[in-house]
Amino acid sequence: MNSQITVWIFELDRTAGDLTAFNSWLSGDEAQRCARLLRTQDRDRFTTAHGIMRHILGKMTGERPETLAFVRNAHGKPSLERHESLEFNLSHSDGLGVLAVANGFPVGIDVEKIAPVEFALAEVALSPSECAELASCGQHESPTHFYRCWTRKEAVIKVLGLGLAQPPDIYDITPEFSREPRLLRLAGRSETSAIWELFHFIPAAGYMGALAAYGRGHSLVLNRWTPSAV
Ligand SMILES: CC(C)(COP(=O)(O)OP(=O)(O)OC[C@H]1O[C@@H](n2cnc3c(N)ncnc32)[C@H](O)[C@@H]1OP(=O)(O)O)[C@@H](O)C(=O)NCCC(=O)NCCS
């Protein structure tokens, strides 16, 4: 099995010409979801994220971007019709998008723009041991540490195709910010951390990224998307 995971990184603010092309590739479902966004900038960024995802997955499947068909599970996780073994996951935050692609095993990815953190939010989002560690770090480091913790949790949830409505105690991840993250326990699953891998990456200055995958020994390849890079 090819254990490579490719992460594509892309800016979401693009030219009018790019937007016109991306817009023409969206399905009816995507166009409807896009139209529900209130701000023009959010609609443009959604269109770009989905356009670039279609471009990359189209190249990998040999299909045209506009003919790819997606189905979504009960929590909204998309997968590809006709190319079920090609696994992917998209994440976008502010002006940046990332897409993880793998063959034959599910992946989850999350990117977040690093911003000041209210401790009250951290108390809801993180476990007690993670909160304790956050409280012990200086004001300067705490946003980075918070988003490191937060993105790795979301990446795990996104591999499983679940949503954030899950109780926060369904899993334990090593809390130490300074060490590589490991999944220690996942409720309701007999598999343990031994067959999961978590990675962190910095997709751009001011952003934090995390990726989670089933299996061991994966290699992570980070690429900047351009129309000719795929
Ligand atoms: C999945 C979820 C955790 C992502 O949160 P987020 O940080 O706001 O979003 P990200 O930018 O990281 O990821 C969004 C992308 O992940 C993918 N995605 C959507 N739902 C997903 C899920 N349950 N699992 C994995 N990936 C998912 C989509 O490609 C989505 O992109 P899109 O919204 O442009 O179509 C959040 O959307 C959630 O909790 N969803 C579940 C809601 C739910 O259960 N709804 C039921 C009715 S659909």
The ligand as an SDF file (V2000), in Angstrom:
LIG
                    3D

 48 50  0  0  0  0  0  0  0  0999 V2000
  -16.3900   18.6750   10.3220 C   0  0  0  0  0  0  0  0  0  0  0  0
  -16.2020   19.9270   11.1470 C   0  0  0  0  0  0  0  0  0  0  0  0
  -15.5930   19.4780   12.4670 C   0  0  0  0  0  0  0  0  0  0  0  0
  -15.2310   20.8660   10.3750 C   0  0  0  0  0  0  0  0  0  0  0  0
  -15.1360   22.0840   11.0270 O   0  0  0  0  0  0  0  0  0  0  0  0
  -14.4140   23.4340   10.5170 P   0  0  0  0  0  0  0  0  0  0  0  0
  -13.1430   23.6380   11.2550 O   0  0  0  0  0  0  0  0  0  0  0  0
  -15.4220   24.4910   10.5660 O   0  0  0  0  0  0  0  0  0  0  0  0
  -14.0890   23.2330    9.0070 O   0  0  0  0  0  0  0  0  0  0  0  0
  -12.7970   22.8470    8.1700 P   0  0  0  0  0  0  0  0  0  0  0  0
  -12.4930   24.0010    7.3110 O   0  0  0  0  0  0  0  0  0  0  0  0
  -11.6900   22.2710    8.9750 O   0  0  0  0  0  0  0  0  0  0  0  0
  -13.3450   21.6300    7.2780 O   0  0  0  0  0  0  0  0  0  0  0  0
  -14.4480   21.7970    6.4590 C   0  0  0  0  0  0  0  0  0  0  0  0
  -14.3840   20.7620    5.3700 C   0  0  0  0  0  0  0  0  0  0  0  0
  -14.2670   19.4510    5.9190 O   0  0  0  0  0  0  0  0  0  0  0  0
  -15.0830   18.5400    5.1560 C   0  0  0  0  0  0  0  0  0  0  0  0
  -16.0700   18.0110    6.1060 N   0  0  0  0  0  0  0  0  0  0  0  0
  -17.3490   18.4230    6.3500 C   0  0  0  0  0  0  0  0  0  0  0  0
  -17.8930   17.6560    7.3240 N   0  0  0  0  0  0  0  0  0  0  0  0
  -16.9440   16.7730    7.6830 C   0  0  0  0  0  0  0  0  0  0  0  0
  -16.9240   15.7090    8.6420 C   0  0  0  0  0  0  0  0  0  0  0  0
  -17.9730   15.4230    9.4020 N   0  0  0  0  0  0  0  0  0  0  0  0
  -15.7750   14.9940    8.7780 N   0  0  0  0  0  0  0  0  0  0  0  0
  -14.6980   15.2630    8.0130 C   0  0  0  0  0  0  0  0  0  0  0  0
  -14.6700   16.2550    7.0790 N   0  0  0  0  0  0  0  0  0  0  0  0
  -15.7820   16.9830    6.9340 C   0  0  0  0  0  0  0  0  0  0  0  0
  -15.7130   19.3220    4.0340 C   0  0  0  0  0  0  0  0  0  0  0  0
  -14.9010   19.1820    2.8820 O   0  0  0  0  0  0  0  0  0  0  0  0
  -15.6500   20.7500    4.5600 C   0  0  0  0  0  0  0  0  0  0  0  0
  -15.5100   21.7080    3.5420 O   0  0  0  0  0  0  0  0  0  0  0  0
  -16.7920   22.5640    3.0570 P   0  0  0  0  0  0  0  0  0  0  0  0
  -17.5130   23.0170    4.2810 O   0  0  0  0  0  0  0  0  0  0  0  0
  -16.1780   23.6960    2.2890 O   0  0  0  0  0  0  0  0  0  0  0  0
  -17.5810   21.6240    2.2210 O   0  0  0  0  0  0  0  0  0  0  0  0
  -17.5400   20.6770   11.4000 C   0  0  0  0  0  0  0  0  0  0  0  0
  -17.9790   21.1770   10.1750 O   0  0  0  0  0  0  0  0  0  0  0  0
  -18.6130   19.7910   11.9830 C   0  0  0  0  0  0  0  0  0  0  0  0
  -18.7090   19.6160   13.1980 O   0  0  0  0  0  0  0  0  0  0  0  0
  -19.4510   19.2270   11.1220 N   0  0  0  0  0  0  0  0  0  0  0  0
  -20.4690   18.2610   11.5080 C   0  0  0  0  0  0  0  0  0  0  0  0
  -21.8290   18.8860   11.4930 C   0  0  0  0  0  0  0  0  0  0  0  0
  -22.8740   17.8300   11.4170 C   0  0  0  0  0  0  0  0  0  0  0  0
  -22.7810   16.7780   12.0610 O   0  0  0  0  0  0  0  0  0  0  0  0
  -23.8610   18.1010   10.5910 N   0  0  0  0  0  0  0  0  0  0  0  0
  -24.8960   17.1600   10.3190 C   0  0  0  0  0  0  0  0  0  0  0  0
  -25.6630   17.5660    9.0980 C   0  0  0  0  0  0  0  0  0  0  0  0
  -24.5940   17.6670    7.6400 S   0  0  0  0  0  0  0  0  0  0  0  0
  1  2  1  0
  2  3  1  0
  2  4  1  0
  2 36  1  0
  4  5  1  0
  5  6  1  0
  6  7  2  0
  6  8  1  0
  6  9  1  0
  9 10  1  0
 10 11  2  0
 10 12  1  0
 10 13  1  0
 13 14  1  0
 14 15  1  0
 15 16  1  0
 15 30  1  0
 16 17  1  0
 17 18  1  0
 17 28  1  0
 18 19  1  0
 18 27  1  0
 19 20  2  0
 20 21  1  0
 21 22  1  0
 21 27  2  0
 22 23  1  0
 22 24  2  0
 24 25  1  0
 25 26  2  0
 26 27  1  0
 28 29  1  0
 28 30  1  0
 30 31  1  0
 31 32  1  0
 32 33  2  0
 32 34  1  0
 32 35  1  0
 36 37  1  0
 36 38  1  0
 38 39  2  0
 38 40  1  0
 40 41  1  0
 41 42  1  0
 42 43  1  0
 43 44  2  0
 43 45  1  0
 45 46  1  0
 46 47  1  0
 47 48  1  0
M  END
$$$$
